[in-house]
Amino acid sequence: MPPRTTDSTPERRDDDRVPSTGPEPETAGEREGGAAAGAGAGSGKGGDGASGARPAEPGTGHTAPTPSPAGENGDEGGERGEDGDDTDQRIAAMRRAADGGRRWRALHLAGCAVLLAVAVTGGAVAVGGGQDGGTGVDAVSAAGALSPGDLARGDLDAGIASLQKHLRAQPRDFGGWSTLGVAYVEQARTKGDPSRYPQAERALRRSLDLEPGNDQALAGQAALAAARHDFPGALSHADRALKQNPYNERALCTRIDALVELGRYDDAAKAADTADDRRPGVPVFTRYAYVHELRGDVRTARSVLERALGSASAPADVAYVATSLGQLAWNQGEYKTALGHYARALAADDAYLPALEGRARAQAASGDRAAAVTGLEQVVARFPLPGPLVALGELYEDRGADGDRAKAGDQYALVDAWTALARAGGANTDLETALAAADHGDKEEALRSARAEWDRRHSVHTADALAWALHVNGRDEEALPYARRATATGYRNAVFLYHRGVIERATGDERGARTHLKAALDLNPGFSPLGAREARTALKDLEGNR
């Protein structure tokens, strides 16, 4: 995350503010998935396929973990393997869990055992002899530790290596431990490696043990809770941090994210105004834009993002905001515009995962399926997250060549494997499970997961997931109120409109079905390789019955 100032400085600079149309946006924090959350675990918005999250926060680094620091006491020894080895090991384990395509359910338990072992060892590896690798992030602050801003502007992994080295020499630096905890959250989120979450938890707890109530660690705990999809916990930790320091940027941003994911959109808008007043900057503007998009105000969302992009100078900021613009354009069916934004993002950072995934989706929607398949294959080869895995599986199914059905099954199996790994890292994966399993897995499990998530939070994304899970289980009358709720805010999402139209058709409301299926295809005719095809077929049948 690239704050304009450090987390703890109650400083506002007029040159940070971008002229906006209306109330100006709000501040920084990690978004996992969902409207907040990106998870990037992302989502209908191009994160991990889970909850409508915007792209990963800028400046988070794109290389895999370096030697990881210690557990709770900071005295464990040992070294972690090389970057590529670590990532390849994790992905290899996931792919072993998925091996066999059609047999993926039978292999689930064995795969989970492998993943749990990976997660446990990943969380237990201690501070080793990390090297900076010549990346240049080795300067420390006056207190000795890298600040969150230093990490954001440089290479995340090299910054972590420097922090580890510093903390071996100064193990009572509570600020260093809090920064390290946040860095682990970033590694987990940007790498799709939830085994980092227990390490983050231990580092943040160590910071609070050394300095009870320090706002940096409390804000880090908020970011960690949000990354694990514990949004009530994220809100609670953020509020505690803001009591200590009302200007803590990460806490301000995580508070917005949590309110969005809990479906408290009016409160989220107020939180965005507050954060913008205290700590304006690129992360605030993107959140402000997303709150407006959720209310159907695409014009304001686009205007704010364009102004934010005009003010962005760091490559990480450019990649982040351009990708947000690409996702907004794709959601409106403006594929050429979306591809232009993704090209700008990748010119700034050619390894930026949300832009690579977004470009592949836009290519698929534009009819360039070969490029889309190639692009998504490259994405999931290194970062097998639920969103791109499902998208790639559906492209295989739609292509229908020899062996494509088995290839699609492999992708859906990897979603199941990722879910097991995420749960082992303490993350809540019910929304991801519901979304993937409803169309490509155990329908009863989809409904159980969707209900569990709805009990926790009432966002438009959970409403849509529960509606669709009820539908695939033949409970359309029960599904319809949730489908209506998913579209009630004015959020222009073709998947939501498609789901509502299908459910209305199943309940006998042919007029409503025609309206919403047509709206889905008018808005974004390439919203899904399989869903768009089914929407066109259903609409044709309905028109024939008139």
For each residue, the residues with C-beta under 8 A, 3 or more apart:
1: 28 29 30 57 58 59 60 148 152 186 249 250 253 283
2: 28 57 58 59 149 152 153 281 282 283 314 316 317
3: 6 7 27 28 148 149 152 249 250 279 281 283
4: 13 16 279 280 281
5: 9 11 13 149 249 279
6: 3 9 147 148 149
7: 3 147 148 149 215 216 219 245 248 249 250
8: 215 216 245 247 248
9: 5 6 247
10: 245 246 247 278
11: 5 247
12: 16 278 279 280
13: 4 5 16 17
14: 17
15:
16: 4 12 13 280 281
17: 13 14 24 280
18: 24 280 285 304 307 308 310 311
19: 307
20: 23 24 25 285 288 303 304 307
21: 300 303 304
22: 300
23: 20 269 272 273 276 288
24: 17 18 20 273 276 277 280 284 285 288 304
25: 20 272 275 276 280 284 285 286 287 288 289 304 308
26: 252 253 256 271 272 273 274 275 276 279 280 284 287 288
27: 3 249 252 253 256 275 276 278 279 280 281 283 284 287
28: 1 2 3 57 249 250 252 253 279 281 282 283 284
29: 1 57 219 222 223 226 249 250 251 252 253 254 255 256 257 283
30: 1 37 38 57 182 185 186 189 223 226 227 250 253 254 257
31: 34 36 37 38 39 40 47 53 54 55 56 57 226 253 257 287
32: 36 37 38 39 40 41 42 47 48 51 53 189 226 227 229 257
33: 36 37 38 39 40 41 42 43 47 48 50 51 52 53 229
34: 31 37 38 39 41 42 43 45 47 50 51 52 53 229 257 260 261 431 459 461
35: 45 51 52 53 54 257 260 261 290 294 459 461
36: 31 32 33 51 53 54 226 231 254 256 257 258 260 261 287
37: 30 31 32 33 34 40 41 42 43 47 50 51 52 53 54 226 227 229 257 261
38: 30 31 32 33 34 41 42 43 47 48 53 54 55 56 189
39: 31 32 33 34 42 43 47 48 50 53 56 189 227 385
40: 31 32 33 37 43 46 47 48 53 54 55 56 189 354
41: 32 33 34 37 38 47 48 49 50 51 53 189 229 385 386 387 422 427 432
42: 32 33 34 37 38 39 45 46 47 48 49 50 51 53 354 385 386 387
43: 33 34 37 38 39 40 46 47 48 49 50 51 52 53 387 461
44: 49 51 52 461 493 495
45: 34 35 42 52 53 54 327 331
46: 40 42 43 53 54 55 323 327 330 354 357 358 361 387
47: 31 32 33 34 37 38 39 40 41 42 43 50 51 52 53 54 55 56 354 385 387
48: 32 33 38 39 40 41 42 43 53 192 385 386 387 432
49: 41 42 43 44 385 386 387 388 389 390 391 432 435 436
50: 33 34 37 39 41 42 43 47 53 229 386 387 431 432 435 461
51: 32 33 34 35 36 37 41 42 43 44 47 229 261 431 459 461 462
52: 33 34 35 37 43 44 45 47 459 460 461 493
53: 31 32 33 34 35 36 37 38 39 40 41 42 43 45 46 47 48 50
54: 31 35 36 37 38 40 45 46 47 286 287 290 324 327
55: 31 38 40 46 47 320 323 324 327 352 354 355 358
56: 31 38 39 40 47 60 189 190 320 352 353 354
57: 1 2 28 29 30 31 60 186 283 320
58: 1 2 152 282 283 314 316 317 319 320 321
59: 1 2 151 152 153 156 314 316 317
60: 1 56 57 152 156 186 189 190 316
61: 151 155 156 157 159 186 187 190
62: 156 190 349 351 352 353
63: 83 155 156 157
64: 83 84 86 87 157 187 191 193
65: 68 80 83 86 157 160 187 191 193 196
66: 80 83 130 131 157 158 160 161 164
67: 79 80 125 127 128 129 130 161 164
68: 65 80 122 125 126 127 128 160 164 184 196 199
69: 74 126 127 160 163 164 167 180 199 203
70: 73 74 75 76 126 127 202
71: 74 76 123 124 126 199 202
72: 202 205 206
73: 70 76 206
74: 69 70 71 127 167 171 177 206
75: 70 126
76: 70 71 73 124 125 126 127
77: 126 127 128
78: 125 126 128
79: 67 125 128 129
80: 65 66 67 68 86 125 128 130
81: 85 86 89
82: 85 86
83: 63 64 65 66 86 87 157
84: 64 87 88
85: 81 82 88 89
86: 64 65 80 81 82 83 89 90
87: 64 83 84 90 91 191 193 382
88: 84 85 91 92
89: 81 85 86 92 93 118
90: 86 87 93 94 118 122 193 195 421
91: 87 88 94 95 381 382 384
92: 88 89 95 96
93: 89 90 96 97 111 114 115 117 118 417
94: 90 91 97 98 111 115 384 414 417 418 421
95: 91 92 98 99 384 410 414
96: 92 93 99 111 114
97: 93 94 104 107 108 110 111 112 114 115 413 414 416 417 420
98: 94 95 101 104 107 111 410 411 413 414 416 417
99: 95 96 107 410
100: 103 104 106 107 413
101: 98 104 405 406 407 408 409 410 413
102: 406 409
103: 100 106 107
104: 97 98 100 101 107 108 409 410 412 413 416
105: 108 442
106: 100 103
107: 97 98 99 100 103 104 110 111 413
108: 97 104 105 111 112 416 420
109: 112 113
110: 97 107 113 114
111: 93 94 96 97 98 107 108 114 115 413 416 417 420
112: 97 108 109 115 116 417 420
113: 109 110 116 117
114: 93 96 97 110 111 117 118
115: 93 94 97 111 112 118 119 417 420 421 424
116: 112 113 119 120 420 421 424
117: 93 113 114 120 121
118: 89 90 93 114 115 121 122 195 421
119: 115 116 122 123 194 195 198 421 424 425
120: 116 117 123 124 195 424
121: 117 118 124 125
122: 68 90 118 119 125 193 195 196 199
123: 71 119 120 195 196 198 199 425
124: 71 76 120 121
125: 67 68 76 78 79 80 121 122 128
126: 68 69 70 71 75 76 77 78
127: 67 68 69 70 74 76 77 130 164 167 168
128: 67 68 77 78 79 80 125 164
129: 67 79
130: 66 67 80 127 160 161 164 165
131: 66 161
132: 135 136 137 138 158 161 162
133: 157 158 161
134:
135: 132 154 155 157 158
136: 132 154 155 158
137: 132 146 150 151 154 155 158 159 162
138: 132 158 162
139: 146 150 162
140: 143 144 145 146 162 166
141: 144 145 146 147 150
142:
143: 140 173 175 176
144: 140 141 166 169 170 173 176
145: 140 141 163 166 167 170 173 175 176 179
146: 137 139 140 141 150 151 159 162 163 166 176 179
147: 6 7 141 150 151 179
148: 1 3 6 7 151 152 179 182 216 250
149: 2 3 5 6 7 152 153
150: 137 139 141 146 147 153 154 159
151: 59 61 137 146 147 148 154 156 159 160 179 182 183 186
152: 1 2 3 58 59 60 148 149 316
153: 2 59 149 150 314 316
154: 135 136 137 150 151 158 159
155: 61 63 135 136 137 158 159
156: 59 60 61 62 63 151 159 160 183 186 187 190
157: 61 63 64 65 66 83 133 135 160 161 187
158: 66 132 133 135 136 137 138 154 155 161 162
159: 61 137 146 150 151 154 155 156 162 163 183
160: 65 66 68 69 130 151 156 157 163 164 180 183 184 187
161: 66 67 130 131 132 133 157 158 164 165
162: 132 137 138 139 140 146 158 159 165 166
163: 69 145 146 159 160 166 167 176 179 180 183
164: 66 67 68 69 127 128 130 160 161 167 168 180
165: 130 161 162 168 169
166: 140 144 145 146 162 163 169 170 173 176
167: 69 74 127 145 163 164 170 171 173 176 177 180
168: 127 164 165 171
169: 144 165 166
170: 144 145 166 167 173 176
171: 74 167 168
172: 210
173: 143 144 145 166 167 170 176 177 210
174: 177 178 206 207 208 210 211 214 216 217
175: 143 145 178 179 207 214 216
176: 143 144 145 146 163 166 167 170 173 179 180
177: 74 167 173 174 180 181 203 204 206 207 210 217
178: 174 175 181 182 203 204 207 214 216 217 219 220
179: 145 146 147 148 151 163 175 176 182 183 216 220
180: 69 160 163 164 167 176 177 183 184 203
181: 177 178 184 185 200 201 202 203 204 207 217 220 221 224
182: 30 148 151 178 179 185 186 200 204 219 220 223 250
183: 151 156 159 160 163 179 180 186 187
184: 68 160 180 181 187 188 196 197 199 200 203
185: 30 181 182 188 189 196 197 200 220 223 224 227
186: 1 30 57 60 61 151 156 182 183 189 190
187: 61 64 65 156 157 160 183 184 190 191 193 196
188: 184 185 191 192 193 194 195 196 197 200 227 425
189: 30 32 38 39 40 41 56 60 185 186 192 227
190: 56 60 61 62 156 186 187 353
191: 64 65 87 187 188 196 383
192: 48 188 189 383 384 385 418
193: 64 65 87 90 122 187 188 196 421
194: 119 188 197 228 421 422 424 425 426 427
195: 90 118 119 120 122 123 188 198 199 421 424 425
196: 65 68 122 123 184 185 187 188 191 193 199 200 425
197: 184 185 188 194 200 201 224 227 228 425 426 427
198: 119 123 195 201 202 425 426
199: 68 69 71 122 123 184 195 196 202 203
200: 181 182 184 185 188 196 197 203 204 220 224
201: 181 197 198 204 205 224 426
202: 70 71 72 181 198 199 205 206
203: 69 177 178 180 181 184 199 200 206 207
204: 177 178 181 182 200 201 207 208 217 220 221 224
205: 72 201 202 208 209
206: 72 73 74 174 177 202 203 209 210
207: 174 175 177 178 181 203 204 210 211 214 216 217 220
208: 174 204 205 211 212 213 214 217 218 221
209: 205 206 212
210: 172 173 174 177 206 207
211: 174 207 208 214 217
212: 208 209
213: 208 218 240 244
214: 174 175 178 207 208 211 217 218 244
215: 7 8 218 219 241 242 244 245 248 251
216: 7 8 148 174 175 178 179 207 219 220 241 248
217: 174 177 178 181 204 207 208 211 214 220 221
218: 208 213 214 215 221 222 237 238 240 241 244 251
219: 7 29 178 182 215 216 222 223 237 238 241 248 250 251 254
220: 178 179 181 182 185 200 204 207 216 217 223 224 250
221: 181 204 208 217 218 224 225 237 241
222: 29 218 219 225 226 233 234 235 236 237 238 241 250 251 254 255 258
223: 29 30 182 185 219 220 226 227 234 250 254
224: 181 185 197 200 201 204 220 221 227 228
225: 221 222 228 230 231 233 234 236 237
226: 29 30 31 32 36 37 222 223 229 230 231 234 254 257 258 261
227: 30 32 37 39 185 188 189 197 223 224 427
228: 194 197 224 225 425 426 427 428
229: 32 33 34 37 41 50 51 226 261 427 428 429 430 431
230: 225 226 233 234 428
231: 36 225 226 234 235 257 258 261 262 456 457
232: 235 236 258 262 456 457
233: 222 225 230 236 237
234: 222 223 225 226 230 231 237 238 254 255 257 258
235: 222 231 232 238 239 255 258 259 262
236: 222 225 232 233 239 240
237: 218 219 221 222 225 233 234 240 241 251 254
238: 218 219 222 234 235 241 242 251 252 254 255 258
239: 235 236 242 243 255
240: 213 218 236 237 243 244
241: 215 216 218 219 221 222 237 238 244 245 248 250 251
242: 215 238 239 245 246 248 251 252 255
243: 239 240 246
244: 213 214 215 218 240 241 248
245: 7 8 10 215 241 242 248 251
246: 10 242 243 278
247: 8 9 10 11 252 278 279
248: 7 8 215 216 219 241 242 244 245 251 252
249: 1 3 5 7 27 28 29 252 253 275 279 281 283
250: 1 3 7 28 29 30 148 182 219 220 222 223 241 253 254
251: 29 215 218 219 222 237 238 241 242 245 248 254 255
252: 26 27 28 29 238 242 247 248 249 255 256 271 274 275 278 279 284
253: 1 26 27 28 29 30 31 249 250 256 257 275 283 284 287
254: 29 30 36 219 222 223 226 234 237 238 250 251 257 258
255: 29 222 234 235 238 239 242 251 252 258 259 271 275
256: 26 27 29 36 252 253 259 260 268 271 272 275 287 291
257: 29 30 31 32 34 35 36 37 226 231 234 253 254 260 261 287
258: 36 222 226 231 232 234 235 238 254 255 261 262
259: 235 255 256 262 264 265 267 268 271
260: 34 35 36 256 257 263 264 265 268 287 290 291 294 459
261: 34 35 36 37 51 226 229 231 257 258 457 459
262: 231 232 235 258 259 457 458 459
263: 260 457 458 459 460 462 463
264: 259 260 267 268
265: 259 260 268 269 291 294 295 489
266: 269 270
267: 259 264 270 271
268: 256 259 260 264 265 271 272 291
269: 23 265 266 272 273 291
270: 266 267 273 274
271: 26 252 255 256 259 267 268 274 275
272: 23 25 26 256 268 269 275 276 284 287 288 291
273: 23 24 26 269 270 276 277
274: 26 252 270 271 277 278
275: 25 26 27 249 252 253 255 256 271 272 278 279 284 287
276: 23 24 25 26 27 272 273 279 280 284 288
277: 24 273 274 280
278: 10 12 27 246 247 252 274 275
279: 3 4 5 12 26 27 28 247 249 252 275 276 284
280: 4 12 16 17 18 24 25 26 27 276 277 284 285
281: 2 3 4 16 27 28 249 284 285
282: 2 28 58 285 286 308 311 312 317 320 321
283: 1 2 3 27 28 29 57 58 249 253 286 287
284: 24 25 26 27 28 252 253 272 275 276 279 280 281 287 288
285: 18 20 24 25 280 281 282 288 289 304 305 307 308 321
286: 25 54 282 283 289 290 305 308 320 321 324
287: 25 26 27 31 36 54 253 256 257 260 272 275 283 284 290 291
288: 20 23 24 25 26 272 276 284 285 291 292 304
289: 25 285 286 292 293 300 301 302 304 305 308 324 328
290: 35 54 260 286 287 293 294 301 324
291: 256 260 265 268 269 272 287 288 294 295
292: 288 289 295 297 298 300 301 304
293: 289 290 296 297 298 301 328 331 491 492
294: 35 260 265 290 291 460 489 491
295: 265 291 292 489 490 491
296: 293 489 490 491 492
297: 292 293 300 301 490
298: 292 293 301 302 328 332 492
299: 302 303
300: 21 22 289 292 297 303 304
301: 289 290 292 293 297 298 304 305 328
302: 289 298 299 305 306 325 328
303: 20 21 299 300 306 307
304: 18 20 21 24 25 285 288 289 292 300 301 307 308
305: 285 286 289 301 302 308 309 321 324 325 328
306: 302 303 309 310 325
307: 18 19 20 285 303 304 310 311
308: 18 25 282 285 286 289 304 305 311 312 321
309: 305 306 312 318 321 322 325
310: 18 306 307
311: 18 282 307 308
312: 282 308 309 317 318 320 321
313: 317 318
314: 2 58 59 153 317 318
315: 318 319 348 349
316: 2 58 59 60 152 153 319 320 348 349
317: 2 58 59 282 312 313 314 320 321
318: 309 312 313 314 315 321 322 344 345 348 349
319: 58 315 316 322 323 345 346 348 349 352 355
320: 55 56 57 58 282 286 312 316 317 323 324 345 352
321: 58 282 285 286 305 308 309 312 317 318 324 325
322: 309 318 319 325 326 341 342 344 345 348 355
323: 46 55 319 320 326 327 341 342 345 352 354 355 358
324: 54 55 286 289 290 305 320 321 327 328
325: 302 305 306 309 321 322 328 329 341
326: 322 323 329 330 338 339 340 341 342 345 355 358 359 362
327: 45 46 54 55 323 324 330 331 338 354 358
328: 289 293 298 301 302 305 324 325 331 332
329: 325 326 332 334 335 337 338 341
330: 46 326 327 333 334 335 338 358 361 362 365 524
331: 45 293 327 328 492 493 494 523 524
332: 298 328 329 492 523 524
333: 330 365 494 522 523 524 525 526
334: 329 330 337 338
335: 329 330 338 339 362 365 366 526
336: 339 340 366
337: 329 334 340 341
338: 326 327 329 330 334 335 341 342 358 362
339: 326 335 336 342 343 359 362 363 366
340: 326 336 337 343 344
341: 322 323 325 326 329 337 338 344 345
342: 322 323 326 338 339 345 346 355 358 359 362
343: 339 340 346 347 359
344: 318 322 340 341 347 348
345: 318 319 320 322 323 326 341 342 348 349 352 354 355
346: 319 342 343 349 350 352 355 356 359
347: 343 344 350
348: 315 316 318 319 322 344 345 352
349: 62 315 316 318 319 345 346 352 355
350: 346 347
351: 62 356
352: 55 56 62 319 320 323 345 346 348 349 355 356
353: 56 62 190 356 357 379 383
354: 40 42 46 47 55 56 323 327 345 357 358
355: 55 319 322 323 326 342 345 346 349 352 358 359
356: 346 351 352 353 359 360 375 378 379
357: 46 353 354 360 361 375 376 379 387 388 391
358: 46 55 323 326 327 330 338 342 354 355 361 362
359: 326 339 342 343 346 355 356 362 363 375
360: 356 357 363 364 371 372 373 375 376 379 388 391
361: 46 330 357 358 364 365 372 391
362: 326 330 335 338 339 342 358 359 365 366
363: 339 359 360 366 368 369 371 372 375
364: 360 361 367 368 369 372 391 395 526 529
365: 330 333 335 361 362 524 525 526 527
366: 335 336 339 362 363 526
367: 364 526
368: 363 364 371 372
369: 363 364 372 373 395 398 399 529
370: 373 374
371: 360 363 368 374 375
372: 360 361 363 364 368 369 375 376 395
373: 360 369 370 376 377 392 395 396 399
374: 370 371 377 378
375: 356 357 359 360 363 371 372 378 379
376: 357 360 372 373 379 380 388 391 392 395
377: 373 374 380 381 392
378: 356 374 375 381 382
379: 353 356 357 360 375 376 382 383 388 392
380: 376 377 383 384 385 388 389 392 411 414
381: 91 377 378 384
382: 87 91 378 379
383: 191 192 353 379 380 388
384: 91 94 95 192 380 381 388 389 414 417 418
385: 39 41 42 47 48 49 192 380 388 389 418
386: 41 42 48 49 50 389 390 415 418 419 432 435 436
387: 41 42 43 46 47 48 49 50 357 390 391
388: 49 357 360 376 379 380 383 384 385 391 392
389: 49 380 384 385 386 392 393 411 412 414 415 418
390: 49 386 387 393 394 411 412 415 435 436 439 440
391: 49 357 360 361 364 376 387 388 394 395 529
392: 373 376 377 379 380 388 389 395 396 411
393: 389 390 396 397 407 408 409 410 411 412 440
394: 390 391 397 398 408 528 529 530
395: 364 369 372 373 376 391 392 398 399 529
396: 373 392 393 399 404 405 407 408 411
397: 393 394 400 404 405 408 529 530
398: 369 394 395 529 530 533
399: 369 373 395 396 404
400: 397 404 405
401: 404
402:
403: 406 407
404: 396 397 399 400 401 407 408
405: 101 396 397 400 408 409
406: 101 102 403 409 410
407: 101 393 396 403 404 410 411
408: 101 393 394 396 397 404 405 411 412 440
409: 101 102 104 393 405 406 412 413
410: 95 98 99 101 104 393 406 407 413 414
411: 98 380 389 390 392 393 396 407 408 414 415
412: 104 389 390 393 408 409 415 416 436 440 441
413: 97 98 100 101 104 107 111 409 410 416 417
414: 94 95 97 98 380 384 389 410 411 417 418
415: 386 389 390 411 412 418 419 432 436 440 441
416: 97 98 104 108 111 412 413 419 420 436 441
417: 93 94 97 98 111 112 115 384 413 414 420 421
418: 94 192 384 385 386 389 414 415 421 422 432
419: 386 415 416 422 423 429 432 433
420: 97 108 111 112 115 116 416 417 423 424
421: 90 94 115 116 118 119 193 194 195 417 418 424 425
422: 41 194 418 419 425 427 429 432
423: 419 420 426 427 429
424: 115 116 119 120 194 195 420 421
425: 119 123 188 194 195 196 197 198 228 421 422
426: 194 197 198 201 228 423
427: 41 194 197 227 228 229 422 423
428: 228 229 230 431 453 456
429: 229 419 422 423 432 433 449
430: 229 433 434 449 450 452 453 456
431: 34 50 51 229 428 434 435 449 450 453 461 462 465
432: 41 48 49 50 386 415 418 419 422 429 435 436
433: 419 429 430 436 437 441 445 446 449
434: 430 431 437 438 446 447 449 450 453 465 466 468 469
435: 49 50 386 390 431 432 438 439 446 465 468
436: 49 386 390 412 415 416 432 433 439 440 441 446
437: 433 434 440 441 442 443 445 446 449
438: 434 435 441 443 446 450 465 468 469 472
439: 390 435 436 472 530
440: 390 393 408 412 415 436 437
441: 412 415 416 433 436 437 438 445 446
442: 105 437 445 446
443: 437 438 446 447 469 472 473
444: 447 448 473
445: 433 437 441 442 448 449
446: 433 434 435 436 437 438 441 442 443 449 450 469 472 473
447: 434 443 444 450 451 469 470 472 473
448: 444 445 451 452
449: 429 430 431 433 434 437 445 446 452 453 469
450: 430 431 434 438 446 447 453 454 462 465 466 468 469 470
451: 447 448 454 455 466 469
452: 430 448 449 455 456
453: 428 430 431 434 449 450 456 457 462 465 466
454: 450 451 457 458 462 463 465 466 482
455: 451 452
456: 231 232 428 430 452 453 462
457: 231 232 261 262 263 453 454 462
458: 262 263 454 462 463 485
459: 34 35 51 52 260 261 262 263 462 463
460: 52 263 294 463 464 485 486 487 488 489 491 493 496
461: 34 35 43 44 50 51 52 431 464 465 486
462: 51 263 431 450 453 454 456 457 458 459 465 466
463: 263 454 458 459 460 466 467 482 483 485 486
464: 460 461 467 468 482 483 486 493 495 496 499
465: 431 434 435 438 450 453 454 461 462 468 469
466: 434 450 451 453 454 462 463 469 470 479 482
467: 463 464 470 471 479 480 482 483 485 486 499 500 503
468: 434 435 438 450 464 465 471 472 479 483 499 503
469: 434 438 443 446 447 449 450 451 465 466 472 473
470: 447 450 466 467 473 475 476 478 479 482
471: 467 468 474 475 476 479 483 499 502 503 506
472: 438 439 443 446 447 468 469
473: 443 444 446 447 469 470
474: 471
475: 470 471 478 479
476: 470 471 479 480 503 506 507
477: 480 507
478: 470 475 481 482
479: 466 467 468 470 471 475 476 482 483 503
480: 467 476 477 483 484 503 504 507
481: 478 484 485
482: 454 463 464 466 467 470 478 479 485 486
483: 463 464 467 468 471 479 480 486 487 496 499 500 503 504
484: 480 481 487 488 500
485: 458 460 463 467 481 482 488
486: 460 461 463 464 467 482 483 493 496 499 500
487: 460 483 484 490 491 493 496 497 500 516
488: 460 484 485
489: 265 294 295 296 460
490: 295 296 297 487
491: 293 294 295 296 460 487 496
492: 293 296 298 331 332 523
493: 44 52 331 460 464 486 487 496 497
494: 331 333 497 498 519 520 521 523 524 527 532
495: 44 464 498 499 520 527 528 531
496: 460 464 483 486 487 491 493 499 500
497: 487 493 494 500 501 516 517 519 520 523
498: 494 495 501 502 516 517 520 527 528 531 532 534 535
499: 464 467 468 471 483 486 495 496 502 503
500: 467 483 484 486 487 496 497 503 504 512 516
501: 497 498 504 505 512 513 514 515 516 517 518 519 520 535 538 539
502: 471 498 499 505 506 513 517 534 535 538
503: 467 468 471 476 479 480 483 499 500 506 507
504: 480 483 500 501 507 509 510 512 513 516
505: 501 502 508 509 510 513 517 538 542
506: 471 476 502 503
507: 476 477 480 503 504
508: 505
509: 504 505 512 513
510: 504 505 513 514 542 545
511: 514 515
512: 500 501 504 509 515 516
513: 501 502 504 505 509 510 516 517 538 542
514: 501 510 511 517 518 539 542 543
515: 501 511 512 518 519
516: 487 497 498 500 501 504 512 513 519 520
517: 497 498 501 502 505 513 514 520 521 535 538 539 542
518: 501 514 515 521 522 539
519: 494 497 501 515 516 522 523
520: 494 495 497 498 501 516 517 523 524 527 532 535
521: 494 517 518 524 525 532 535 536 539
522: 333 518 519 525
523: 331 332 333 492 494 497 519 520 527
524: 330 331 332 333 365 494 520 521 527
525: 333 365 521 522 532
526: 333 335 364 365 366 367 529 532
527: 365 494 495 498 520 523 524 531 532
528: 394 495 498 531 532
529: 364 369 391 394 395 397 398 526 532 533
530: 394 397 398 439 533 534
531: 495 498 527 528 534 535
532: 494 498 520 521 525 526 527 528 529 535 536
533: 398 529 530 536 537
534: 498 502 530 531 537 538
535: 498 501 502 517 520 521 531 532 538 539
536: 521 532 533 539 540
537: 533 534 540 541
538: 501 502 505 513 517 534 535 541 542
539: 501 514 517 518 521 535 536 542 543
540: 536 537 543 544
541: 537 538 544 545
542: 505 510 513 514 517 538 539 545 546
543: 514 539 540 546
544: 540 541
545: 510 541 542
546: 542 543
